[in-house]
Amino acid sequence: MDSAEDQSPACALAEADGYEIPGRIGEGAYGSVHLARKAGRWFAVKCVARTADDPKGERFAREWRGVQTASRLPRIEGFAAVRDLGLAADNASFFYAMDLADDENGLPPAPGTYRPRSLSSVIDAEIALPLAECVEIGTSLPPSGAGNGDNRQ
């Protein structure tokens, strides 16, 4: 990871586990997501650390429980699976590696040019999906909250 990138303990943990992390591809409330490669295969690695705005670690613990649950779910075609996860010895940071989404331009993954194809990017490009594909996607989704112990809707 170059010096301009996130040097979080969680990303250092992923690097110690053999992931090469050439660049950041996203960021959210729970952590940063990075393009990563291990053993010649590309992944998205999310690096999560406890933060000052979560002093009791509640969001951190919820994310950790969620990713542990997701890592045990059966694989669903077309959905990114959690392939690897690691928790720091001090329980203050963790990472998880997921399947990498297709590039929105159909290009092979590359630092600096990779852009994940997402529902948001499809909507932004105003690409209408064929009805049959919409039905296939909708019927393949697990029920809301399935497997995470959270039945709120």
N, C-alpha and C positions, 0 to 999 in steps of 0.2 A: 504494500500500500504506500503511495507516495506521501510526502510530508504534508500536502494540502488536504489529504483525506482524513477522515475520522480515525483517531488513534485510541478509541475506547478500549477498555479492558475486555469487553465482549468480542470485539474484532480481533484483538490480540489472541484471545482464546481460540478463535476459529483458525487464525494463522498457525498457532501452535499445533492444531489438529490437522494441519496439512493443506489448508485452503490458501490459495494465492488470491488476494483481493486487489484487483487493479483499479477499481473505481466505484463510487457511490452511484446508485441509480434511483434512489428515493429516500424519503424521510417522513416520519409520522410521529404521533404523540408517544409511541412506545419505543421508538428506536429508528435506526437507519438501515436501509437495505442496500446491499452491495452486489455487484457482479463478481462472481468468484469461480475459481477453477480448482478442481482437485482430480488428480489421476486422469487428466485429459478431458474431463467432463465439466460442463458449465452448470452453475447453480446460481440461485439468488440466496444470499446469506443475510439474515436479519440479525443485527447486533442490538441487544437490549441491555440497559444498565439502570439501576435505581437512580432516581434523580431527586433533587431538592424539593421539587413540587409534588413529590409523592413520599413524604417523610415516613409514613408507616409501611411503605412498600406494597400497598394494596393493589395498585395497577400492575406493578411488577409481578406480584404473585399470581394475579388473574391471567396475565399473559403467559406465564410459565405453565400454569395448570392447563390452559387452553392448548398450548403447543404440545404438551405431553399427551393430551387426549388426541389431538390431530395426528400425532405420529403413530398412534395405535389403530386409527381408522382404516378400513379396507380401502385399497386404491380405487379411485373412480376415474374412468377414462375422461380425459379432457380437463382434469383438475390438478393443480400443482400439489404434489405430495410432499410431506415433510420427510426428508431422507436421513437427517442427522441432527443431533442437538447436543449441546454441552453446557453445563452449569459451572461457574467458577467456584473454587473451593470456599470462598468467603460468602457465597450466595448473593453477591451484589451485582452480578451480570451473567448473561447467557447469550448463546447464539443458536440459531437453527438454520439449516440448509434446506431449501425447497427446490423442486424442479423449476427450471427457468422457463418463463412464458415465452411464446414465440415473439420475435421482433415484429413490431407493427409494420415494418417495410419489407419483411420477408428475408432480411439479411442474417448472416451468421452472427452470433454474439461477438462483440468487440468493444473494448473499453472506449468510451467517448462517443460511440455511435449507437449503442444498443438502446432501444426504446421498447418497453414491454407492450405487447398488444393486450389491451384491457377493454372492458365494456366502455369505460370513459373515452378511450382513444377511438373506438368504433363510433360512439355517439358524436364526438368532436369532428370526426371525418364525415359525419352524416351518411354513413354506410348503412343501408337498409338490409337487414338479414332476411333471407328467405323464410317464409312462414314455417316450412318444415324444420329448418335449423332452430328457429325460436322454440318450437314445440319440443324438439329433441333436447335442447338445453334445459328448458323448464322442467321436463319430466325426469331429467337426470339429477336435479338438485336434491340434496338431502333435506328433510324437513328442518325448519328453523330451529336452531339450538340442538340439533341431533348430536348426541355423543358428548356434549360439553357439560352436562349436568345443569345447564341454565335453561329453564323452560319459559322464561319471560319472553313476551312478544311485543 
